[in-house]
Amino acid sequence: MSAGFKPVIWNGSKIVYDAILLACVGIYLFTYLHIAPAMAPRGTGVDEAIRNMRAFGSLAFIMLTFILCIGPLARLDRRWLPLLYNRRHFGVFTCVIALVHASQVLGWYFAFSSVDPYVALFSTNTSFRQLRGFPFELFGVFALAVLCILAATSHDFWLKFLGPGLWKRLHVLVYAAYAAVVAHIAFGALLSGKNTGLAIVAAFAVATVAGLHLAASWRPSPLEDIGKGQLIDAGNPLSIPDGRARIVQLPDGNAVAIFRHKGALSAVDNTCAHQRGPLGEGCIVEGLITCPWHGYQYRVADGQSPPPFTEKIATYNLYLKDGRLLLDPQANAPGTPVEPLKLAGASS
């Protein structure tokens, strides 16, 4: 991000990711709008405009559900990590689909209103004191506003401008948006009692999101609290897999990732400078520590990103004594070179 800002940054994997995503969107819409109506019994179809609204609305809900499942899936199984790296592209696509749904609703239900369609949207239904007829539109408007804010601030410029902490807290609003979408469906389409299929899909989606997050929260933490002396005993150095790391919890609450690479060990801050991803859950790719969240990279010897990038993370000193790995909990300044600790007899 520090090498300069571009509107959209694509590499080979992102192009494939986006192409597959667009193909899935196209297949879903074509099936919903053309194949399903042709297979439906006579007299059970709906107006074309309503069918279009439902197609884009249901797609936006399914996409948002899948977005919220990616995080816990990646924590439970590393094979989902490629989806996590490009989740922001997925979010922008979802926002676009939701905007199409909203524009169709305004164009159909409020196009011939005697007042401005946006005014009519907020003033037509004001039955706040009853369950049936509750203005469910407000939930949809709130969810759409959140999605637009998240899509607009998804670029790394905003991450740099707001800082990783504030940026991350802002994007946690996606959970509030999802709750609002569920309420929008529950108080709207489901109260009519005429869409059993949607009720089943919505219940399954909510249960899946909640279940995956609970399962991921019960997964054992990768942090190892191995010692609290002046030098921390970080265990047997030979048990660290090549190209991987051991994450060690420091007494002050911070964590250190100790990577093994080519028969030597290097210790760096476990927190990625990009979006505070857990570096120790990543691996070494082409000699560089690679964050599992978005692929940001750092040199093992000094914690600096390769040129032209300028991100830096703190490094730590390591020692060997009686076959044990010892970690100095005092961090070096970000980007400080530290000679990797050679392991006698270790294969590279």
C-alpha positions in Angstrom: 0.0 0.0 0.0 2.9 2.4 0.6 4.2 2.0 -3.0 1.4 4.1 -4.3 -2.4 3.8 -4.5 -4.2 2.3 -7.5 -8.0 2.2 -8.0 -7.9 -1.6 -8.2 -4.9 -3.8 -7.8 -5.2 -7.1 -9.7 -2.8 -10.0 -9.9 -3.2 -13.4 -11.5 -5.0 -15.0 -8.5 -7.3 -12.0 -8.1 -8.3 -12.1 -11.8 -9.2 -15.7 -11.5 -11.1 -15.0 -8.2 -13.1 -12.2 -9.7 -13.8 -14.2 -12.9 -15.2 -17.1 -10.9 -17.2 -14.8 -8.8 -18.7 -13.0 -11.8 -19.5 -16.4 -13.4 -21.3 -17.6 -10.3 -23.3 -14.4 -10.2 -24.2 -14.8 -13.8 -25.2 -18.4 -13.4 -27.4 -17.6 -10.4 -29.2 -14.7 -12.1 -29.7 -16.7 -15.3 -31.1 -19.6 -13.4 -33.4 -17.5 -11.3 -34.6 -15.3 -14.1 -34.9 -17.7 -17.0 -34.6 -21.4 -16.1 -36.7 -21.4 -12.9 -39.7 -19.5 -14.4 -39.7 -21.9 -17.4 -39.9 -24.9 -15.1 -42.5 -23.5 -12.8 -46.1 -24.8 -13.1 -48.6 -22.6 -15.0 -50.2 -19.9 -12.9 -47.5 -19.9 -10.2 -45.2 -17.3 -11.7 -44.8 -13.7 -10.6 -44.5 -10.4 -12.3 -41.2 -9.9 -14.1 -40.3 -6.8 -12.2 -40.9 -8.6 -8.8 -38.9 -11.6 -10.0 -36.0 -9.3 -10.9 -36.1 -7.7 -7.4 -36.2 -11.1 -5.7 -33.3 -12.4 -7.9 -31.0 -9.6 -6.9 -32.2 -9.4 -3.4 -31.7 -13.1 -2.6 -28.4 -13.1 -4.4 -27.1 -10.2 -2.2 -28.3 -12.0 0.9 -26.5 -15.3 -0.1 -23.3 -13.4 -1.0 -23.3 -11.5 2.3 -23.8 -14.8 4.1 -20.9 -16.4 2.3 -18.7 -13.4 3.1 -19.3 -13.8 6.8 -18.6 -17.6 6.5 -15.1 -17.1 4.9 -13.4 -15.9 8.1 -14.3 -18.8 10.4 -13.8 -21.3 7.5 -10.3 -20.0 7.0 -9.6 -20.3 10.7 -10.9 -23.9 10.7 -9.2 -25.0 7.5 -6.3 -23.2 5.7 -7.6 -24.2 2.3 -10.1 -21.4 2.6 -7.4 -18.7 3.0 -7.3 -17.7 -0.8 -11.0 -16.6 -0.4 -10.1 -14.6 2.7 -7.3 -12.7 0.8 -9.7 -11.3 -1.7 -12.8 -10.9 0.5 -12.9 -7.1 -0.1 -13.6 -7.7 -3.8 -16.4 -10.0 -2.8 -17.8 -7.3 -0.6 -17.8 -4.7 -3.3 -19.6 -7.1 -5.7 -22.2 -7.7 -3.0 -22.8 -4.0 -2.6 -23.3 -3.6 -6.3 -25.9 -6.4 -6.4 -27.7 -4.8 -3.4 -27.8 -1.4 -5.1 -29.4 -3.0 -8.2 -32.0 -4.6 -5.9 -32.7 -1.3 -4.2 -33.0 0.6 -7.5 -35.5 -1.9 -8.9 -37.6 -1.6 -5.7 -37.7 2.2 -6.0 -38.4 2.0 -9.7 -41.3 -0.4 -9.4 -43.1 0.6 -6.1 -42.4 4.3 -6.0 -42.0 5.3 -9.6 -45.5 6.8 -9.9 -45.6 8.3 -6.4 -46.9 11.8 -6.1 -43.8 12.6 -4.0 -40.2 12.0 -4.4 -39.5 8.2 -4.4 -37.0 8.5 -1.5 -39.5 10.5 0.5 -42.2 8.0 -0.2 -39.9 5.1 0.9 -39.6 6.6 4.4 -43.1 8.0 4.8 -45.5 5.5 3.2 -45.2 2.8 5.8 -45.1 4.1 9.5 -46.7 1.2 11.3 -44.1 1.0 14.1 -46.5 -0.3 16.7 -47.5 -3.6 15.0 -45.5 -6.6 13.9 -47.3 -7.2 10.6 -46.8 -4.2 8.5 -43.7 -2.9 10.4 -41.6 -0.7 8.1 -39.1 -3.4 7.2 -37.8 -1.1 4.5 -35.7 0.8 7.1 -33.7 -2.3 7.9 -32.9 -2.7 4.2 -31.9 1.0 3.9 -29.6 0.7 6.9 -28.0 -2.5 5.6 -27.5 -0.9 2.2 -25.9 2.2 3.7 -23.4 0.1 5.7 -22.5 -1.9 2.6 -21.9 1.3 0.6 -19.7 2.7 3.4 -17.7 -0.5 3.6 -17.3 -0.7 -0.2 -16.3 2.9 -0.4 -13.7 2.5 2.3 -12.4 -0.9 1.1 -9.4 0.7 -0.7 -6.0 0.7 1.1 -6.1 4.5 1.0 -8.7 4.5 3.7 -6.9 1.8 5.6 -3.8 4.0 5.7 -5.8 7.2 6.4 -8.0 5.7 9.2 -5.4 3.4 10.7 -5.7 -0.4 10.9 -7.5 -0.4 14.2 -10.3 2.1 13.3 -10.6 0.6 9.8 -11.1 -2.8 11.2 -13.7 -1.6 13.7 -15.6 0.2 11.0 -15.7 -3.0 8.8 -17.1 -5.0 11.7 -20.3 -3.2 11.0 -20.9 -5.8 8.3 -22.4 -7.9 11.2 -24.9 -5.2 11.9 -25.7 -5.0 8.2 -26.3 -8.8 8.1 -28.6 -8.6 11.1 -30.5 -5.8 9.4 -30.8 -7.8 6.2 -32.2 -10.8 8.2 -34.7 -8.4 9.9 -35.6 -6.9 6.5 -36.5 -10.4 5.2 -38.2 -11.5 8.4 -40.5 -8.4 8.7 -41.0 -8.2 4.9 -41.2 -11.3 2.7 -41.5 -13.9 5.5 -44.4 -12.3 7.3 -46.5 -12.8 4.2 -46.3 -16.5 4.8 -46.2 -17.2 1.1 -42.5 -17.9 0.6 -41.5 -21.1 2.5 -38.4 -21.6 0.3 -37.0 -18.2 1.4 -37.8 -19.0 5.0 -35.8 -22.2 4.8 -32.9 -20.5 3.0 -32.8 -17.7 5.5 -32.9 -20.0 8.6 -30.2 -22.2 7.1 -28.0 -19.2 6.3 -28.3 -17.7 9.8 -27.6 -21.0 11.4 -24.6 -21.6 9.2 -23.0 -18.2 10.0 -23.6 -18.6 13.8 -22.5 -22.2 13.8 -19.2 -21.5 12.0 -18.4 -18.6 14.2 -19.0 -20.7 17.3 -16.9 -23.5 15.9 -14.0 -21.1 15.1 -14.2 -19.5 18.5 -13.8 -22.9 20.2 -10.7 -23.7 18.1 -7.6 -23.8 20.3 -5.6 -20.6 20.2 -2.2 -20.9 18.3 -0.5 -18.8 21.0 1.9 -20.5 23.3 2.5 -19.0 26.7 5.9 -20.8 27.3 7.7 -18.7 29.9 7.7 -15.4 31.7 11.4 -14.9 32.7 13.7 -12.3 31.4 14.4 -14.7 28.4 11.4 -16.7 27.4 11.8 -20.4 26.8 10.3 -20.9 23.3 10.6 -24.6 23.3 12.5 -27.0 21.0 13.7 -25.1 17.9 13.8 -28.3 15.8 10.0 -28.8 16.2 9.2 -25.7 14.2 8.3 -26.8 10.7 10.4 -25.3 7.9 8.7 -22.3 6.3 6.3 -22.0 9.2 6.3 -20.3 12.6 5.7 -20.8 16.3 3.6 -18.1 17.9 4.8 -17.1 21.4 2.7 -15.0 23.8 4.7 -12.3 25.6 4.0 -11.2 29.2 2.9 -7.8 28.0 0.2 -9.3 25.8 1.9 -9.0 22.5 2.8 -12.0 20.4 6.0 -13.0 18.5 6.2 -15.3 15.4 9.4 -17.4 15.3 9.9 -18.6 11.7 12.2 -21.3 10.5 13.8 -20.8 7.1 16.7 -22.6 5.5 18.0 -24.1 8.8 17.8 -20.8 10.7 15.3 -19.0 12.9 14.1 -15.4 12.9 11.6 -13.7 15.3 9.3 -10.9 14.3 6.1 -9.2 15.6 3.1 -11.5 15.0 1.0 -8.5 13.8 1.0 -7.5 10.1 1.4 -3.8 9.5 -1.3 -3.9 6.8 -4.5 -5.0 8.7 -3.1 -6.6 11.8 -3.3 -10.1 10.4 -1.6 -12.9 12.4 1.8 -13.4 10.5 2.6 -16.6 12.5 -0.4 -18.3 10.9 1.1 -17.6 7.5 4.2 -19.1 5.9 7.4 -18.2 4.0 6.9 -17.8 0.3 10.0 -17.3 -1.9 12.0 -16.3 1.2 9.5 -13.8 2.5 7.1 -14.0 5.5 3.7 -13.9 3.9 0.6 -12.8 5.9 -2.3 -15.3 5.6 -4.9 -12.5 5.3 -3.9 -10.5 2.3 -0.5 -11.7 1.3 1.6 -8.8 2.6 5.3 -9.8 2.8 8.3 -9.1 5.0 11.9 -10.2 4.9 12.8 -12.7 7.7 16.1 -11.0 8.7 14.9 -7.5 9.3 11.0 -7.4 9.2 10.9 -5.0 6.2 8.7 -5.3 3.2 10.6 -5.8 -0.1 11.0 -2.7 -2.3 9.1 -0.7 -3.4 7.0 -1.2 -0.2 8.0 0.4 3.0 6.1 -1.4 5.8 8.2 -2.5 8.7 7.5 -4.8 11.8 9.5 -5.2 14.9 12.2 -7.9 15.2 13.4 -9.9 18.2 16.6 -11.6 19.3 16.9 -15.3 19.7 19.4 -17.5 21.5 20.1 -21.2 21.9 21.0 -22.8 25.3 21.1 -26.5 26.1 19.0 -27.3 23.0 16.3 -24.8 24.0 15.2 -21.8 22.1 15.3 -18.5 24.1 13.5 -15.4 23.1 14.3 -11.8 24.3 10.9 -10.2 24.9 12.4 -6.7 24.3 11.5 -5.8 20.7 13.9 -4.1 18.4 12.8 -1.1 16.4 10.7 -2.0 13.3 13.0 -2.9 10.5 16.0 -3.7 12.6 18.2 -6.3 11.0 18.9 -9.4 13.2 21.2 -12.2 12.1 19.1 -15.4 11.8 19.9 -18.0 14.4 21.6 -21.0 12.8 20.5 -24.5 13.8 23.3 -26.9 14.0 22.5 -30.1 12.0 19.2 -28.8 10.8 18.2 -29.4 7.2 17.3 -26.4 5.1 
